[in-house]
């Protein structure tokens, strides 16, 4: 039996001799590991000492054909069989175990694991992400980019496969979507790795393929005024729910889904408060929002409209009664056409409130964070655990001051002035 350093090119090219049906080649790198070359197939094997009937005997263990295994995998399985035999275990089970693993892989396709992930995934603090977030993840991971992946075992998807998908998005000038896609794939593969569905994560250490503009946009005073004026009631936008939502976003700094999903049961108009239950906030904490005069006016106008329409509904902002407002894209596009300012997002209103409250109104950070229900800085960690003060009076003063600020910005003849706050307000909040 000839000895030969087995290499991938040799395995591919070698053929059975003409004068006999087969030839065995023993590897010089891994003793006892070899390749049997026959007329119709090439098979990896390993010779091991096994314990049978109280005696150690040499046994040939077939690992698999060159179609089933590459050289690297076969060599690893040979070493595993040698170790198992030395421990008195049955090395012949290696092939059976590999077959079982292959069967399991075939069941764990990209599509099946993705669908299971969308149901079972939990994020920070073991919480299920918001429905909107999961819907976006499902939309991205179910796109035509992954059509060829659907029936493939998840374990067979490689780093190159991931990079090819990201390259397509970058070529489409969809760099932000490329980054999001990488993030969602990392979540999926990380979850599968934790569940031992796969043993390696093909997204590991892949850098973001695209560039993104900073999300730290704070609106200028003239831009605030333009947005406010674009939400003025007119014949053209009469009954437009979106304009009221935008103004409440600007005046309260709450999140868009919280405002759009506002329920009458959450409101106490006599006490001028809006209580968001824990299941409707991002940080899962109940949050009380004091309501300023302009916010109350918007809510009261909706109440009057619904009464006139005889519309019975739990929602403040709804057209049909059975569900809250949801027409974001078209409504935002119409508003942008009227406002005519540089590209902005609804979340910029929240960031602008927080920033200008601090810089222009001199409101302390812990009051601002309590006002917008943001847990970081002064309210994060141990400090946040033990400091549960509501700061209700201070928050009410802060939002009243902010409402006055917005009104002066929007109705002043010279809105360019940046210091529009009375010193008495600053002292009251300090």
LOMARMI-60155 format. One line per 2 residues: number of its first residue (from 1); their letters; for each residue x, y, z of N, C-alpha, C. Coordinates in steps of 0.1 Angstrom, whole numbers, plus 5000, padded with zeros to 4 digits. Last residue first. Example, Ala and Ser with C-alpha at 12.3 -4.5 7.8 and 13.67 -1.06 7.14 Angstrom:
2
2 = SA = 5128:4978:5071:5137:4989:5071:5129:5000:5079 | 5132:4943:5078:5123:4955:5078:5132:4967:5078
***
This chain:
430
430 = XX = 4653:5750:5374:4667:5747:5377:4668:5738:5390 | 4628:5758:5369:4631:5745:5365:4645:5741:5369
428 = XX = 4627:5784:5377:4617:5775:5382:4621:5761:5380 | 4647:5796:5362:4648:5795:5377:4639:5784:5382
426 = XX = 4635:5795:5337:4647:5788:5339:4649:5786:5354 | 4613:5812:5341:4611:5798:5337:4623:5790:5340
424 = XX = 4625:5836:5345:4617:5831:5356:4614:5816:5353 | 4636:5843:5321:4645:5839:5332:4637:5832:5343
422 = XX = 4620:5832:5292:4621:5841:5303:4629:5835:5314 | 4634:5826:5260:4629:5820:5273:4631:5831:5284
420 = XX = 4646:5828:5236:4632:5832:5237:4626:5828:5250 | 4672:5832:5219:4669:5832:5233:4655:5837:5235
418 = XX = 4674:5834:5191:4675:5820:5197:4672:5820:5212 | 4657:5849:5164:4662:5850:5178:4663:5837:5184
416 = XX = 4644:5844:5141:4658:5840:5141:4664:5841:5155 | 4618:5852:5138:4620:5839:5145:4635:5836:5146
414 = XX = 4602:5879:5139:4616:5876:5137:4620:5863:5144 | 4576:5876:5146:4579:5882:5133:4594:5880:5129
412 = XX = 4564:5846:5160:4571:5858:5161:4575:5863:5147 | 4552:5822:5157:4543:5833:5154:4551:5847:5155
410 = XX = 4570:5802:5162:4561:5801:5150:4553:5813:5147 | 4583:5810:5185:4591:5807:5173:4582:5808:5161
408 = XX = 4561:5811:5203:4569:5823:5200:4577:5822:5187 | 4554:5784:5202:4545:5794:5198:4552:5807:5194
406 = XX = 4577:5772:5213:4573:5769:5200:4563:5779:5194 | 4577:5783:5239:4588:5785:5230:4584:5783:5216
404 = XX = 4553:5773:5250:4555:5788:5248:4566:5791:5238 | 4560:5746:5250:4549:5751:5242:4549:5766:5239
402 = XX = 4581:5748:5269:4584:5744:5255:4572:5748:5246 | 4567:5754:5292:4577:5764:5287:4580:5760:5272
400 = XX = 4551:5731:5294:4545:5744:5292:4554:5755:5286 | 4572:5713:5298:4564:5712:5285:4556:5725:5283
398 = XX = 4582:5722:5323:4591:5721:5311:4582:5721:5298 | 4560:5720:5340:4566:5733:5337:4574:5733:5324
396 = XX = 4557:5692:5339:4546:5700:5334:4551:5714:5331 | 4581:5685:5351:4579:5681:5337:4567:5689:5331
394 = XX = 4578:5695:5376:4589:5700:5368:4587:5697:5353 | 4556:5679:5385:4555:5694:5384:4566:5700:5375
392 = XX = 4568:5653:5383:4556:5657:5375:4555:5672:5374 | 4589:5637:5391:4592:5651:5387:4580:5656:5379
390 = XX = 4589:5611:5400:4581:5614:5388:4585:5628:5383 | 4617:5591:5411:4608:5603:5413:4601:5607:5400
388 = XX = 4633:5569:5412:4620:5568:5405:4611:5580:5407 | 4662:5560:5416:4656:5573:5415:4644:5572:5406
386 = XX = 4671:5534:5415:4667:5539:5428:4661:5553:5427 | 4675:5529:5387:4668:5519:5395:4663:5525:5408
384 = XX = 4691:5550:5378:4677:5549:5373:4669:5539:5382 | 4715:5545:5391:4708:5557:5394:4693:5556:5390
382 = XX = 4722:5521:5379:4718:5520:5393:4710:5533:5397 | 4711:5528:5346:4719:5521:5355:4713:5521:5369
380 = XX = 4699:5562:5339:4703:5549:5336:4710:5542:5347 | 4692:5588:5342:4682:5579:5347:4687:5564:5344
378 = XX = 4713:5604:5332:4709:5606:5346:4700:5595:5351 | 4719:5582:5307:4725:5593:5315:4720:5593:5329
376 = XX = 4686:5569:5300:4701:5570:5298:4706:5581:5307 | 4656:5565:5290:4664:5559:5301:4679:5559:5296
374 = XX = 4630:5587:5284:4643:5582:5278:4652:5577:5290 | 4606:5602:5285:4607:5588:5289:4619:5581:5282
372 = XX = 4606:5629:5282:4604:5621:5270:4606:5606:5272 | 4608:5636:5309:4597:5642:5301:4595:5633:5288
370 = XX = 4631:5625:5319:4618:5621:5325:4607:5625:5316 | 4649:5639:5303:4648:5625:5301:4635:5619:5307
368 = XX = 4644:5665:5314:4642:5662:5300:4640:5647:5298 | 4653:5661:5340:4639:5665:5338:4635:5662:5323
366 = XX = 4679:5655:5337:4671:5645:5343:4656:5648:5341 | 4690:5680:5326:4689:5667:5318:4680:5657:5324
364 = XX = 4672:5710:5332:4681:5700:5336:4679:5687:5329 | 4668:5736:5308:4661:5726:5316:4671:5715:5320
362 = XX = 4674:5758:5292:4683:5755:5304:4676:5745:5314 | 4663:5765:5268:4655:5766:5280:4662:5763:5293
360 = XX = 4684:5760:5251:4677:5772:5250:4669:5775:5263 | 4695:5734:5257:4704:5745:5253:4697:5759:5254
358 = XX = 4674:5717:5266:4686:5718:5273:4694:5731:5270 | 4654:5721:5247:4651:5723:5261:4664:5725:5269
356 = XX = 4669:5715:5224:4666:5729:5226:4661:5731:5241 | 4671:5686:5227:4683:5695:5226:4680:5709:5229
354 = XX = 4644:5678:5229:4654:5675:5240:4666:5684:5239 | 4633:5688:5205:4628:5691:5218:4638:5689:5229
352 = XX = 4650:5674:5186:4650:5688:5187:4644:5693:5200 | 4642:5647:5190:4656:5651:5193:4657:5667:5195
350 = XX = 4616:5649:5182:4619:5645:5196:4633:5649:5200 | 4619:5657:5155:4611:5665:5164:4614:5662:5179
348 = XX = 4633:5635:5144:4640:5648:5146:4633:5657:5155 | 4613:5617:5139:4621:5615:5151:4630:5627:5154
346 = XX = 4604:5624:5114:4596:5627:5126:4604:5626:5139 | 4632:5638:5096:4623:5627:5100:4615:5632:5112
344 = XX = 4642:5656:5066:4641:5655:5080:4632:5643:5083 | 4658:5675:5041:4653:5662:5045:4653:5661:5060
342 = XX = 4650:5710:5043:4659:5699:5040:4654:5686:5046 | 4616:5721:5034:4629:5722:5041:4637:5710:5038
340 = XX = 4588:5724:5026:4599:5728:5018:4612:5731:5026 | 4562:5721:5035:4572:5727:5044:4584:5732:5037
338 = XX = 4547:5709:5015:4543:5722:5020:4554:5729:5028 | 4561:5685:5010:4559:5694:4999:4554:5708:5003
336 = XX = 4560:5674:5035:4573:5678:5030:4571:5688:5019 | 4533:5666:5036:4538:5677:5045:4551:5682:5040
334 = XX = 4533:5646:5016:4525:5658:5014:4530:5670:5023 | 4551:5628:5029:4554:5634:5016:4546:5646:5013
332 = XX = 4536:5621:5052:4548:5628:5053:4553:5635:5040 | 4514:5608:5039:4512:5620:5047:4524:5628:5049
330 = XX = 4527:5586:5027:4521:5596:5019:4518:5609:5026 | 4538:5573:5052:4546:5577:5040:4540:5588:5032
328 = XX = 4517:5568:5071:4528:5577:5074:4535:5582:5061 | 4489:5559:5079:4494:5564:5066:4505:5573:5066
326 = XX = 4477:5552:5103:4489:5544:5098:4495:5549:5085 | 4457:5556:5132:4463:5562:5120:4476:5554:5116
324 = XX = 4442:5526:5146:4447:5540:5147:4453:5544:5133 | 4410:5510:5139:4425:5510:5140:4430:5524:5140
322 = XX = 4383:5514:5139:4388:5501:5144:4403:5500:5145 | 4379:5540:5130:4375:5536:5143:4381:5523:5148
320 = XX = 4387:5552:5107:4377:5541:5106:4372:5536:5119 | 4405:5571:5113:4395:5574:5103:4384:5564:5103
318 = XX = 4420:5584:5143:4416:5573:5135:4406:5578:5125 | 4433:5593:5171:4436:5596:5157:4432:5583:5149
316 = XX = 4422:5582:5194:4420:5596:5192:4423:5599:5177 | 4403:5551:5198:4415:5559:5193:4412:5573:5191
314 = XX = 4381:5538:5203:4390:5539:5214:4401:5548:5211 | 4350:5550:5190:4363:5544:5188:4371:5546:5201
312 = XX = 4323:5560:5171:4326:5554:5184:4339:5546:5183 | 4313:5588:5156:4323:5578:5155:4326:5573:5169
310 = XX = 4296:5609:5149:4291:5598:5156:4300:5586:5155 | 4308:5631:5139:4307:5620:5130:4300:5608:5136
308 = XX = 4308:5647:5162:4300:5651:5150:4298:5640:5140 | 4326:5632:5177:4312:5633:5181:4303:5637:5170
306 = XX = 4348:5636:5162:4343:5622:5163:4329:5623:5168 | 4352:5664:5165:4350:5658:5152:4344:5644:5153
304 = XX = 4356:5666:5193:4345:5672:5187:4342:5666:5173 | 4380:5652:5195:4368:5647:5202:4356:5653:5196
302 = XX = 4397:5668:5180:4395:5654:5176:4382:5649:5182 | 4397:5690:5197:4392:5691:5183:4389:5677:5177
300 = XX = 4410:5680:5219:4396:5684:5220:4389:5685:5206 | 4436:5677:5209:4428:5665:5213:4413:5668:5214
298 = XX = 4443:5703:5204:4442:5693:5193:4434:5681:5196 | 4441:5714:5229:4433:5720:5219:4432:5710:5207
296 = XX = 4461:5700:5243:4447:5698:5247:4438:5703:5236 | 4483:5712:5230:4480:5698:5229:4466:5695:5232
294 = XX = 4482:5739:5239:4480:5736:5225:4478:5721:5222 | 4484:5735:5268:4472:5740:5262:4471:5737:5247
292 = XX = 4500:5703:5276:4500:5718:5275:4487:5722:5268 | 4499:5676:5297:4494:5681:5284:4494:5697:5285
290 = XX = 4523:5653:5309:4515:5664:5312:4511:5671:5298 | 4524:5619:5307:4528:5631:5299:4518:5642:5303
288 = XX = 4538:5591:5322:4527:5601:5323:4532:5614:5316 | 4543:5557:5315:4548:5570:5314:4537:5580:5314
286 = XX = 4556:5525:5324:4544:5534:5323:4549:5548:5323 | 4580:5509:5304:4577:5516:5317:4565:5525:5315
284 = XX = 4592:5498:5282:4582:5490:5290:4580:5496:5304 | 4606:5514:5265:4613:5508:5276:4604:5500:5286
282 = XX = 4586:5521:5246:4597:5514:5242:4605:5507:5253 | 4551:5516:5256:4563:5524:5256:4575:5515:5252
280 = XX = 4529:5500:5258:4529:5509:5247:4542:5518:5247 | 4529:5486:5282:4530:5478:5269:4530:5487:5257
278 = XX = 4527:5506:5301:4540:5500:5299:4540:5493:5286 | 4505:5533:5290:4508:5521:5297:4521:5515:5293
276 = XX = 4507:5567:5293:4510:5557:5284:4513:5544:5292 | 4484:5591:5301:4492:5580:5307:4494:5569:5297
274 = XX = 4482:5625:5301:4481:5614:5292:4490:5603:5298 | 4465:5652:5317:4475:5642:5316:4472:5631:5306
272 = XX = 4446:5671:5328:4456:5675:5318:4468:5665:5317 | 4426:5665:5344:4439:5666:5351:4450:5670:5341
270 = XX = 4406:5665:5324:4405:5674:5335:4418:5676:5343 | 4415:5645:5307:4415:5659:5302:4413:5669:5313
268 = XX = 4433:5619:5307:4425:5626:5317:4425:5641:5314 | 4437:5592:5285:4437:5606:5287:4428:5610:5299
266 = XX = 4435:5566:5279:4448:5570:5284:4447:5584:5289 | 4411:5563:5266:4412:5558:5280:4425:5562:5287
264 = XX = 4416:5572:5241:4408:5580:5249:4410:5576:5264 | 4450:5566:5229:4436:5561:5232:4429:5571:5242
262 = XX = 4474:5569:5204:4468:5575:5216:4453:5570:5217 | 4489:5561:5182:4480:5551:5189:4474:5556:5202
260 = XX = 4504:5583:5176:4494:5579:5166:4484:5569:5173 | 4521:5584:5199:4511:5595:5196:4500:5590:5187
258 = XX = 4535:5560:5197:4528:5563:5209:4517:5574:5207 | 4546:5562:5172:4536:5552:5174:4528:5554:5187
256 = XX = 4565:5584:5177:4554:5586:5167:4543:5575:5169 | 4572:5594:5211:4575:5586:5199:4562:5586:5190
254 = XX = 4572:5628:5224:4570:5614:5225:4572:5607:5211 | 4574:5656:5224:4586:5648:5223:4584:5633:5224
252 = XX = 4553:5675:5225:4555:5666:5236:4568:5658:5236 | 4553:5691:5202:4550:5697:5215:4553:5688:5227
250 = XX = 4558:5674:5180:4566:5686:5183:4565:5691:5197 | 4537:5656:5183:4551:5651:5184:4560:5663:5187
248 = XX = 4516:5673:5179:4517:5667:5193:4531:5662:5194 | 4520:5679:5152:4521:5690:5162:4522:5684:5176
246 = XX = 4516:5654:5141:4529:5661:5140:4530:5672:5150 | 4489:5650:5146:4499:5641:5152:4513:5648:5152
244 = XX = 4477:5670:5131:4476:5670:5146:4486:5661:5152 | 4484:5661:5105:4489:5674:5110:4488:5675:5125
242 = XX = 4471:5636:5103:4486:5636:5104:4491:5650:5109 | 4445:5639:5099:4449:5634:5112:4464:5637:5114
240 = XX = 4427:5662:5082:4440:5655:5081:4445:5651:5095 | 4405:5678:5082:4403:5665:5087:4416:5656:5086
238 = XX = 4417:5697:5055:4407:5696:5065:4405:5681:5069 | 4436:5704:5037:4440:5693:5046:4430:5692:5057
236 = XX = 4423:5724:5021:4430:5712:5014:4432:5701:5024 | 4415:5743:5039:4405:5735:5032:4411:5723:5026
234 = XX = 4437:5739:5067:4432:5746:5055:4421:5737:5049 | 4456:5742:5097:4444:5737:5091:4440:5745:5079
232 = XX = 4491:5739:5095:4480:5748:5097:4467:5742:5090 | 4514:5726:5089:4503:5718:5096:4491:5727:5099
230 = XX = 4531:5745:5080:4527:5735:5070:4516:5726:5076 | 4538:5758:5103:4529:5765:5094:4524:5755:5083
228 = XX = 4555:5738:5115:4542:5742:5122:4533:5749:5112 | 4575:5738:5096:4567:5726:5098:4554:5729:5105
226 = XX = 4585:5764:5098:4580:5759:5085:4571:5747:5087 | 4594:5764:5125:4583:5773:5121:4577:5768:5108
224 = XX = 4615:5746:5123:4603:5743:5132:4591:5752:5128 | 4631:5760:5106:4625:5748:5101:4614:5744:5110
222 = XX = 4639:5782:5121:4631:5785:5109:4624:5772:5104 | 4654:5768:5140:4642:5775:5144:4633:5778:5132
220 = XX = 4665:5736:5128:4667:5750:5131:4653:5756:5134 | 4665:5704:5144:4659:5713:5134:4662:5727:5139
218 = XX = 4692:5682:5144:4684:5691:5153:4678:5702:5144 | 4702:5650:5138:4697:5662:5132:4688:5669:5142
216 = XX = 4718:5626:5140:4717:5636:5150:4713:5650:5145 | 4723:5606:5123:4709:5608:5127:4707:5619:5137
214 = XX = 4745:5610:5096:4743:5611:5110:4728:5613:5113 | 4742:5587:5068:4743:5601:5074:4739:5600:5089
212 = XX = 4763:5559:5062:4750:5565:5066:4752:5579:5071 | 4777:5536:5039:4778:5548:5048:4764:5553:5051
210 = XX = 4779:5500:5039:4775:5513:5034:4778:5524:5044 | 4787:5476:5051:4791:5478:5037:4788:5493:5032
208 = XX = 4802:5470:5082:4790:5476:5075:4795:5480:5061 | 4822:5440:5081:4820:5454:5084:4808:5459:5077
206 = XX = 4820:5409:5096:4818:5416:5084:4815:5431:5087 | 4823:5395:5120:4834:5404:5116:4832:5410:5102
204 = XX = 4800:5370:5110:4810:5375:5120:4821:5383:5114 | 4783:5359:5093:4783:5374:5093:4794:5379:5103
202 = XX = 4784:5332:5096:4790:5337:5085:4791:5352:5084 | 4791:5315:5125:4783:5326:5120:4790:5333:5108
200 = XX = 4790:5280:5131:4797:5292:5128:4788:5302:5123 | 4772:5260:5137:4784:5261:5145:4793:5273:5143
198 = XX = 4736:5260:5141:4748:5261:5133:4760:5262:5142 | 4720:5254:5161:4715:5250:5148:4727:5251:5138
196 = XX = 4725:5263:5187:4733:5252:5182:4727:5246:5169 | 4714:5286:5195:4706:5275:5196:4712:5262:5191
194 = XX = 4734:5304:5189:4731:5302:5203:4723:5289:5205 | 4732:5303:5161:4744:5298:5168:4742:5295:5182
192 = XX = 4707:5315:5158:4709:5301:5154:4721:5295:5160 | 4713:5341:5166:4703:5333:5173:4704:5319:5170
190 = XX = 4732:5348:5147:4736:5348:5161:4726:5340:5169 | 4716:5347:5124:4727:5338:5125:4732:5337:5140
188 = XX = 4698:5369:5130:4694:5356:5127:4704:5345:5129 | 4716:5391:5135:4706:5387:5145:4702:5373:5143
186 = XX = 4728:5392:5110:4736:5389:5122:4727:5385:5133 | 4706:5399:5094:4713:5386:5092:4721:5382:5104
184 = XX = 4702:5425:5104:4692:5415:5106:4697:5401:5103 | 4727:5438:5096:4723:5437:5110:4712:5426:5113
182 = XX = 4726:5435:5068:4736:5428:5076:4733:5427:5090 | 4703:5451:5064:4703:5437:5060:4714:5429:5068
180 = XX = 4713:5476:5071:4702:5470:5079:4701:5455:5076 | 4733:5480:5052:4736:5480:5066:4726:5473:5074
178 = XX = 4717:5481:5029:4727:5470:5030:4731:5469:5045 | 4702:5503:5034:4695:5490:5034:4705:5479:5035
176 = XX = 4722:5522:5030:4716:5521:5043:4709:5507:5045 | 4728:5518:5003:4738:5515:5013:4732:5513:5027
174 = XX = 4718:5514:4976:4709:5512:4988:4719:5508:5000 | 4729:5514:4951:4729:5526:4959:4720:5526:4971
172 = XX = 4731:5489:4941:4718:5496:4938:4718:5510:4945 | 4755:5481:4951:4754:5485:4937:4741:5492:4933
170 = XX = 4746:5475:4976:4755:5486:4975:4755:5491:4960 | 4731:5452:4971:4724:5464:4976:4733:5476:4974
168 = XX = 4751:5434:4961:4740:5438:4953:4733:5451:4957 | 4767:5432:4984:4773:5438:4972:4761:5443:4963
166 = XX = 4751:5417:5000:4754:5431:5004:4759:5438:4992 | 4752:5392:4987:4739:5399:4989:4741:5414:4992
164 = XX = 4779:5386:4989:4773:5388:4976:4760:5396:4976 | 4782:5383:5016:4789:5394:5010:4783:5397:4996
162 = XX = 4768:5359:5020:4764:5371:5026:4770:5383:5019 | 4784:5341:5005:4770:5343:5002:4765:5356:5007
160 = XX = 4809:5343:5019:4808:5348:5005:4794:5350:5001 | 4802:5330:5042:4805:5344:5043:4804:5350:5029
158 = XX = 4775:5307:5034:4789:5311:5037:4790:5326:5038 | 4753:5282:5043:4754:5296:5038:4767:5301:5043
156 = XX = 4750:5258:5055:4758:5258:5042:4759:5272:5036 | 4734:5260:5077:4748:5258:5079:4757:5258:5067
154 = XX = 4709:5262:5065:4715:5274:5071:4730:5272:5073 | 4704:5245:5035:4706:5244:5049:4713:5257:5054
152 = XX = 4681:5261:5012:4695:5257:5015:4696:5255:5030 | 4658:5271:5004:4658:5256:5006:4672:5251:5010
150 = XX = 4664:5299:5002:4652:5294:5010:4654:5279:5014 | 4683:5312:4987:4687:5306:5000:4676:5298:5007
148 = XX = 4672:5323:4965:4681:5311:4963:4685:5305:4976 | 4659:5345:4978:4651:5335:4971:4659:5322:4969
146 = XX = 4670:5367:4989:4673:5355:4996:4665:5343:4990 | 4661:5389:4975:4676:5387:4976:4679:5373:4981
144 = XX = 4634:5391:4977:4639:5383:4966:4654:5381:4967 | 4629:5390:5013:4629:5396:5000:4635:5387:4990
142 = XX = 4628:5382:5039:4619:5375:5030:4620:5380:5016 | 4643:5400:5053:4648:5386:5052:4639:5377:5043
140 = XX = 4626:5423:5051:4640:5423:5046:4644:5408:5043 | 4602:5415:5065:4602:5420:5051:4616:5419:5044
138 = XX = 4612:5408:5090:4606:5398:5081:4606:5403:5067 | 4620:5433:5099:4630:5422:5098:4625:5412:5088
136 = XX = 4595:5446:5099:4606:5451:5090:4617:5440:5088 | 4582:5432:5119:4576:5432:5105:4587:5437:5095
134 = XX = 4598:5438:5141:4598:5424:5136:4592:5424:5122 | 4591:5465:5143:4605:5461:5141:4605:5447:5135
132 = XX = 4564:5464:5149:4569:5471:5137:4583:5467:5133 | 4563:5450:5173:4558:5444:5161:4563:5451:5148
130 = XX = 4595:5452:5191:4582:5458:5188:4576:5451:5175 | 4610:5421:5203:4610:5435:5197:4596:5439:5193
128 = XX = 4605:5406:5235:4603:5405:5220:4603:5419:5214 | 4632:5405:5258:4619:5411:5254:4618:5409:5239
126 = XX = 4655:5400:5273:4647:5389:5269:4633:5393:5264 | 4670:5423:5274:4662:5419:5286:4652:5409:5283
124 = XX = 4668:5426:5239:4673:5431:5252:4664:5427:5263 | 4650:5400:5223:4661:5410:5223:4666:5413:5237
122 = XX = 4641:5369:5209:4640:5379:5220:4652:5388:5220 | 4625:5349:5185:4636:5358:5189:4632:5367:5200
120 = XX = 4604:5332:5177:4610:5330:5190:4621:5340:5194 | 4595:5341:5152:4585:5338:5163:4592:5338:5176
118 = XX = 4617:5344:5136:4607:5355:5137:4597:5353:5148 | 4629:5319:5139:4635:5330:5145:4625:5342:5146
116 = XX = 4612:5304:5122:4613:5301:5136:4618:5312:5144 | 4618:5315:5098:4604:5316:5103:4604:5313:5118
114 = XX = 4646:5309:5096:4641:5323:5096:4627:5324:5102 | 4644:5281:5094:4651:5288:5106:4646:5302:5107
112 = XX = 4632:5279:5070:4625:5273:5082:4631:5279:5094 | 4649:5292:5052:4635:5296:5053:4629:5291:5066
110 = XX = 4673:5278:5054:4673:5292:5057:4658:5296:5060 | 4666:5246:5070:4669:5254:5059:4668:5269:5063
108 = XX = 4670:5221:5087:4672:5235:5091:4676:5244:5079 | 4669:5198:5073:4656:5203:5078:4658:5217:5082
106 = XX = 4695:5194:5066:4685:5196:5055:4672:5201:5060 | 4706:5191:5091:4709:5203:5083:4699:5205:5072
104 = XX = 4697:5165:5097:4693:5176:5105:4695:5190:5098 | 4711:5151:5078:4696:5151:5077:4691:5162:5085
102 = XX = 4737:5155:5086:4733:5160:5073:4717:5161:5072 | 4736:5142:5111:4738:5156:5111:4734:5162:5097
100 = XX = 4733:5116:5101:4722:5122:5110:4723:5137:5110 | 4757:5113:5088:4745:5112:5081:4733:5118:5088
98 = XX = 4774:5115:5110:4775:5125:5100:4762:5125:5091 | 4767:5092:5124:4765:5105:5130:4765:5116:5120
96 = XX = 4776:5073:5106:4762:5073:5109:4758:5087:5115 | 4804:5078:5107:4796:5080:5094:4781:5081:5097
94 = XX = 4809:5072:5134:4812:5085:5128:4804:5088:5116 | 4806:5046:5142:4794:5055:5144:4796:5069:5137
92 = XX = 4829:5033:5142:4821:5031:5131:4809:5040:5131 | 4841:5036:5167:4845:5046:5156:4836:5045:5144
90 = XX = 4828:5032:5198:4827:5027:5184:4830:5037:5174 | 4853:5036:5224:4840:5039:5218:4840:5033:5203
88 = XX = 4877:5034:5237:4869:5022:5237:4855:5025:5231 | 4894:5055:5233:4886:5055:5245:4876:5044:5246
86 = XX = 4904:5049:5208:4913:5049:5219:4906:5049:5233 | 4882:5055:5192:4886:5041:5194:4895:5039:5206
84 = XX = 4882:5083:5194:4870:5075:5199:4874:5061:5202 | 4905:5089:5181:4904:5093:5195:4892:5085:5201
82 = XX = 4899:5080:5155:4911:5074:5162:4909:5077:5177 | 4877:5096:5149:4875:5081:5150:4887:5075:5157
80 = XX = 4890:5121:5147:4880:5119:5157:4877:5104:5159 | 4907:5117:5126:4913:5119:5139:4903:5117:5150
78 = XX = 4887:5114:5106:4896:5103:5109:4902:5105:5122 | 4875:5139:5106:4867:5128:5111:4876:5115:5114
76 = XX = 4896:5154:5095:4891:5157:5109:4884:5145:5114 | 4898:5142:5070:4909:5141:5079:4905:5144:5093
74 = XX = 4873:5150:5060:4876:5136:5061:4887:5134:5071 | 4876:5178:5059:4865:5172:5068:4868:5157:5070
72 = XX = 4896:5180:5039:4898:5186:5053:4888:5179:5063 | 4885:5168:5016:4897:5162:5023:4898:5167:5037
70 = XX = 4849:5166:5018:4861:5171:5013:4873:5166:5021 | 4824:5140:5012:4833:5147:5021:4845:5154:5013
68 = XX = 4809:5129:4992:4802:5133:5004:4811:5142:5013 | 4827:5124:4972:4815:5132:4969:4809:5138:4981
66 = XX = 4844:5107:4983:4849:5121:4980:4838:5130:4976 | 4826:5089:5008:4832:5091:4995:4837:5105:4994
64 = XX = 4835:5080:5042:4826:5085:5032:4833:5087:5019 | 4847:5063:5061:4843:5077:5065:4833:5082:5055
62 = XX = 4851:5031:5073:4848:5039:5061:4842:5052:5066 | 4876:5016:5091:4863:5024:5093:4862:5033:5080
60 = XX = 4890:4986:5098:4889:4996:5088:4875:5003:5090 | 4908:4977:5127:4895:4977:5120:4895:4989:5110
58 = XX = 4928:4955:5146:4928:4966:5136:4915:4965:5128 | 4920:4949:5181:4922:4944:5167:4921:4956:5158
56 = XX = 4924:4938:5213:4925:4949:5204:4928:4944:5191 | 4899:4919:5231:4912:4920:5224:4912:4932:5215
54 = XX = 4874:4916:5242:4886:4916:5251:4899:4917:5244 | 4857:4917:5220:4858:4905:5228:4871:4904:5237
52 = XX = 4875:4944:5208:4865:4934:5205:4867:4921:5213 | 4885:4976:5204:4885:4965:5215:4873:4957:5212
50 = XX = 4905:4987:5177:4892:4987:5184:4893:4975:5194 | 4926:5009:5160:4926:4997:5169:4913:4997:5178
48 = XX = 4919:5018:5126:4919:5021:5141:4920:5008:5149 | 4922:5034:5096:4925:5021:5103:4926:5025:5118
46 = XX = 4898:5051:5076:4908:5052:5086:4910:5038:5093 | 4890:5064:5043:4889:5054:5054:4899:5057:5065
44 = XX = 4872:5077:5015:4881:5079:5026:4879:5069:5037 | 4870:5066:4982:4864:5066:4995:4875:5068:5006
42 = XX = 4858:5070:4949:4870:5071:4958:4864:5073:4972 | 4844:5048:4924:4843:5058:4934:4857:5059:4942
40 = XX = 4850:5031:4903:4837:5039:4902:4837:5050:4913 | 4874:5018:4908:4870:5021:4894:4859:5031:4893
38 = XX = 4889:5034:4937:4883:5023:4929:4880:5027:4915 | 4910:5042:4962:4906:5046:4948:4901:5034:4940
36 = XX = 4909:5051:4994:4908:5040:4985:4902:5044:4972 | 4930:5069:5015:4920:5071:5004:4920:5058:4996
34 = XX = 4934:5072:5051:4938:5069:5037:4926:5071:5028 | 4951:5072:5083:4940:5078:5074:4944:5075:5059
32 = XX = 4973:5063:5095:4961:5054:5095:4950:5060:5087 | 4985:5096:5102:4987:5081:5101:4974:5074:5103
30 = XX = 4984:5123:5084:4976:5117:5095:4977:5102:5094 | 5004:5126:5065:5001:5137:5075:4994:5131:5087
28 = XX = 5004:5106:5047:5017:5108:5055:5015:5119:5066 | 4978:5083:5041:4982:5097:5042:4995:5098:5051
26 = XX = 4978:5057:5018:4978:5061:5032:4984:5075:5033 | 4958:5045:4994:4969:5054:4996:4968:5059:5010
24 = XX = 4949:5015:4976:4948:5023:4989:4960:5032:4990 | 4931:5008:4947:4944:5010:4953:4942:5019:4965
22 = XX = 4914:4983:4926:4915:4994:4935:4929:4996:4941 | 4916:4963:4907:4904:4970:4908:4904:4982:4917
20 = XX = 4946:4964:4885:4938:4959:4897:4926:4968:4899 | 4958:4975:4864:4960:4961:4866:4953:4955:4878
18 = XX = 4954:5002:4862:4948:4994:4852:4948:4979:4856 | 4944:5019:4893:4954:5014:4884:4947:5004:4874
16 = XX = 4922:5047:4896:4925:5033:4899:4935:5028:4889 | 4935:5081:4898:4925:5071:4893:4930:5057:4897
14 = XX = 4937:5114:4909:4942:5100:4910:4931:5091:4905 | 4926:5140:4910:4932:5135:4897:4935:5120:4898
12 = XX = 4916:5146:4935:4908:5148:4924:4913:5141:4911 | 4937:5140:4952:4924:5133:4954:4916:5134:4941
10 = XX = 4955:5160:4943:4958:5145:4942:4945:5137:4942 | 4943:5184:4951:4945:5181:4937:4948:5166:4934
8 = XX = 4942:5180:4980:4930:5181:4972:4932:5178:4957 | 4965:5154:4991:4961:5168:4989:4949:5169:4980
6 = XX = 4983:5132:5011:4970:5135:5004:4967:5150:5003 | 5013:5120:5006:5007:5131:5013:4994:5135:5005
4 = XX = 5013:5085:5007:5012:5097:4999:5007:5108:5007 | 5022:5051:5004:5020:5062:5012:5021:5075:5004
2 = XX = 5008:5021:4990:5017:5033:4989:5013:5043:4999 | 5008:4988:5000:5000:5000:5000:5009:5012:5000
***
